[in-house]
Amino acid sequence: MKNSVYKKRRADFATWMAREGIAVAVFEDNEHRRDPSIQYFTGHPCDAILFLSITGYGILCAWDENLASKEADADIILPYTRFSLNPILAGKYVAEKAGVPVHSKIEIPENTAYPQFLEYVDAFSDFDVVCRKSGADTEVSSMRMIKDESEIALTRQACAIADGIAVSIEKKIRSGHLKTETDVALFIEKESRLAGAEGTSFSTLAAGPSRSHMIHSYPPFGAGDFGVKGLSILDFGIKYKGYTSDMTLTFASGELDPAQERMISLVEKAYGEALEIYKPGVSVREAALKADGVFSKGKKKMPHGLGHGIGLAVHEAPFVRSRDTGEEPQVFQPGMIVTLEPGLYDARHGGVRLENDVLITEGGNEVLTHSKIVRL
């Protein structure tokens, strides 16, 4: 095995499979349906189908054999092209070769389209094909929510690279070397790769004063001025060996009007008070309500959630929201890495958002990135 951490994850998942009576679980990652679960269990980054058995045995059918031989950790690696990139053909081969007992349960991804589900049922007529919510996909999401030591280390590196780039951006805006939204976005793309990252974890959102009133600027960046008089928002993340960071800085340039200063003050206050609640055993909803309360007292309302988990995806569980879903609220647990990103937006005055990545620890929390309101 290249890395015992993957074997342990597969073994932990097999324990759940045994409780559920699932003989084989199927995970697909392709251009139609991206699923980080395959990378979580094997290290293989993309374009493959994975079969996990109740014994923890992993069989990976990879489209790119060369990439799999370099990156993947699985008990068997097969070329997906052997099966014409067809998950059902691959599944039939695996079931036969692995000697999966007839009438066993085979679980396929919960978001499988109904026509394909019927194809599975026809092809596996001797088995019980399971496609359900709150099944394998939900269990993997729950596992991924709590990061192990290796995941925390990789996320730290993604955050450190992002921090370094943020410092450089501030210096280059002050010196006049970065003047437009495009300048800033392309600088991040270049510097992330020079630092050893895979690139950005999502399309950089760089919005100058004329566009910062949008929650997520559209287009993500353009040719407009950035860092000039008013409020500019920069939201970006770095992807390092599959793991992401996500941070947002607001650049406040020149003399601001009272409304803009009040927006900044409220965002910073909401950030500080909510951060105190990012600790083990506390409901994530309580943190979101705390931020909402700050804005409500200031006669403002935040139009988005307070935060979300990060990991192999830039948005994953838990989701820090104040709305009552009627379900038992998730609580912060040690090992979670969650963003904290209060923001306010006004069509006339522009927008303010402050976002950092926070690791929940046994004793409280650790802020992994160091975004701030940058005064120019």
Beta strands, then each sheet from edge to edge (+ up, - down):
strand 1: 22-29
strand 2: 48-53
strand 3: 58-62
strand 4: 76-79
strand 5: 105-107
strand 6: 128-130
strand 7: 199-200
strand 8: 205-207
strand 9: 230-236
strand 10: 238-240
strand 11: 243-244
strand 12: 247-253
strand 13: 307-309
strand 14: 316-320
strand 15: 337-340
strand 16: 343-346
strand 17: 350-353
strand 18: 356-361
strand 19: 364-367
strand 20: 373-375
sheet 1: 4+ 3+ 2- 1+ 5+ 6+
sheet 2: 7+ 10- 11+
sheet 3: 8+ 9- 12+ 20+
sheet 4: 13+ 14-
sheet 5: 15+ 18- 19+
sheet 6: 16+ 17-
end
